[in-house]
Amino acid sequence: MRQARTLIGPWLAALVLCGCQTTHAPIIDPPPVVSAGEKQERSRTLYLSVIEELIKSGKAHAAMAHLDEYDRSYGAGPTSQRLRADAWFALGDMAKAEAGYQSVLTGEQAGYAKHGLGRIAAAHDDWAGASQRFDAAVKEQPTNPRFLNDLGCSLFRTGHFAEAEFTLRKAHELSPGDEEVIDNILVLLAKSNGAARLDDVFADIADPAERTRLKERLASYAGEGSRGRRP
C-alpha cells in the first residue's frame, strides 16, 4: 500500500500541474463568416487581375476572350471597360481604345482612363497632349510610379528637363527597382548635360558594381539619339 501511494502521489501532482493542458481544449476563434457577396467580389477582383496580367504579358487576344466571359458572368463594369480599352490599345486599335477610356473618364477608373488617353496621344507623337493627360492622371493618383514615369517621359520629350527629372525621381523613389524608370532618368541625364549628377541622382544605390553599370549605360545613351522610352 505504501508503495502504491509512492507511485500515485507524483502522478497526481503532475496531473494538477498540467491540468489546463489535459482537461481543456485550447480556445480557437472560429473562421470569419464570408458572405456570398464577398466571395463573388473576391472572385471578380481576382479574375480582373488575371486579365490585366494577360494584357501586360502581350496576350491581348486572350484577354479579350476573358473579358467577354467576365462580362457574361458578372456584367460589364468600369474596371472591365478600362481593361478592354487597354486590350484595344495593345492590339493597335486606337479608336476603340479611346472610346473605351472616354467611357470611364469619371469615377473610380478616371486616373487609368486619363493615363490611357495620354498613351494614345504619345502613340501619335502628340507629346504636348500626352503630357497634359499624364499630368491629369497623376493628379488622380499622385503616388502611381507608372503614371509619374510616363509624365516624366512626356515632359522630357517636350523639352521640360528640370520638371521631367523631378517627376522621374519621384517615380524612382517610389519604385527603386523599376528598370524603365532608371533608363529614362539615364537618358535624361545623358541628353540634358546632367551626367555629372549621376551620383547625386542615384545616391540610394550603394553597390559599386551597380553604380559602374549605371555609368556604362549612361555613356551608351550619351552616344545615341535616344529620346527616352515611349509610354
N, C-alpha and C positions, 0 to 999 in steps of 0.2 A: 504494500500500500504506500509505503514511504517512497518507494522507487517510482510509483505511478505519479505521486504528487510532484516529484522532482522533474518528471518529463512534461507533465501538464502545465506546471507553473510558467516556464519560459514561453510555452506555446500561447498561453492566454495573454501574456504580456505583449508578445509580438502582435497578436490579433488586435489588442487595444490600441497599440501604437499606430498601426496602419489600417485601422478600421475604415477611414474615409475612402481608402483606395479599394477595399474589398467588399464594402457593403453598399456603396453608392456609385452609380454610373456617372461619368462626367457630364456636365450640362453643356449641350451643343445647341447653338442657336439654329433654328430651322432655316433652310434657304429662303431667300425672299421670294414672295409670290410675284410672278411676272404675268401681267395680263396679256390677253390675246392681242390687244392693240399694240402693246410694247414689243411683243415678239414680231409682229408684222413690220413695225417701224425699223427694228434692227435688221430684218431681212431686206427691206427696201434700201437701207443705208449701205449694207454690205454689197448688195447687187450693184448699186450705183458706183461704189468704189472699184469693183471688178471691171465695170465698163470703162471707167476713167483710165485704169491701168492698160486696158486693151488699146485705147487711143494713143496713150503715151508710148506704147511699145510698137506702134506702127501697124496695128491691126484694126484700122478704122472700119473696114467692111464687116468684120466680126462684131465690132462694137455696134454697128447699125442693126445687125440682126438681133443682138441682145436688147437694144433699146426698143425694138418692135415687141419683143417678148415682155420687157418690163412694162411698157405701156398697156399691153394686153392684160397683164396680171394685176397691175396696180393703178393704172391710169397715168396719163402724162402729167408731169408736174414741172415746176420751174427748173429743178436740177436736171431732170432728164431732157428738157428742152435745150438747156445750155450745153449739155454734153452732146446732144445731136448737132448743135451748131459747131462744137469743137470737131466732131467727126467730119462734117461737111468741109470745114476748113482744112483738115488733114487730107481730105480727098481732092482738094483744089477747087471746090465749087464755092466761090466767094459770095455769089449772090444768095445762095441758100444759107450759107453761114451767117451773112449779115442779117438776113430776115430772122434767123433764129436768135441771134443776140438782141436784136431790136425787140423781140417779143418778151424778153425778161430784163429789160433795161431798168426797171424799177423793182424794188423788193429785195429778197434775200440773195439773189444772184446778180445784183447790179454791178458789183465790182468785177466779177468774172465777165459779164457782158461788155462792160466798157473796155476791159483788157482785150477781149476778143476783137472788138471793133478797132482797137489800136493795132492789133496784129494784121488785120485786113489792110489798114492804111499803110503799114510798113511793107506788106507784100506788094503794094502798088508804088513803093518808093515815095510815098507821101509822108515824109518824116516829121514835118511840122504837124500834120493832122494826127499822126501816131503819137507824138509827144503829148498833145492835148488830151487824147483819150487815155493814154497810160497814166497821166497825171490825175485824171478823174478817177481811174481805178485805184490808184494809191491813196487818194482821199477816202475811198470806201474801205480800204484795208491797208493802213499805214505800215503794218509790220510784215506784209507779204513779200518775201525776198524775190520771188519771181516777178512780181509787178515792179518792184524797185529796180531790178536788173534791166528790164525792158525799157523802163522810163530812162534810166541812165544811158542805155544804148541809143535811144532816140535823141536825147539831149546832145550826146556826142556827135551824132550824125548831123545835127543842125548847128554845130559849132559852139555849143554852150559847154565848154570843157570843165570849168570850175563846178558848175551845177551837176554835170554828169559825174564827176569824181565824187562829189559829196553824196550823191544818190547811190552810186555803186558801192561806196564804202559802207553805207547803211546796210545794203544787201549782204556785203561780205561779213560784217559783224553779226548779222542775224543768222547767216548760214555759212560759217567759215570754210566748210569743206566743198562748197559748190564750185566746181572747176570752171563752169561757164562764166560765173561772176568774176573769178580770178582772171580768166582770159580777157574779159572785157576791160578790166582795170589795167592789165598789162598793155593792151592795145592802146588804151587811152594815154597811158604814161609815155609809150613809145612815140605816139603821134602828136603829143602836145608838149614836147620838150620837158617832160617830167621824170625822165629816167633816174635822175639823181635822187629823187624822193622815194625810190623803191623801198629802202629800209624803213622809212617812216610809215609808209602806207601799209606795209606788211610787218609791222612791229610785233604782231601776235604770233608770227611764225618764227620759232627759235631754232628749229633743226637746221644745222649748217648745210646738209645735203639738199634739203628742200629750198633753202634760200639760193643755193647755187643753181638749182633747176629753174627757179623763177627768173634769175638773171639771164640764163641762157634763152628762155622763152621770150623775155623782154627784148633781147638782142635780135632774135629772129623776127619779131614783129616790127622792130625798127627798120629792118631791111625789106619789109613787104609793103604792099599797098593796101593792106587790110584796114577796114574801117569798122571793126567790131562785128560781133555776130548778129545775124538777123534774128529778131524775136520770133 
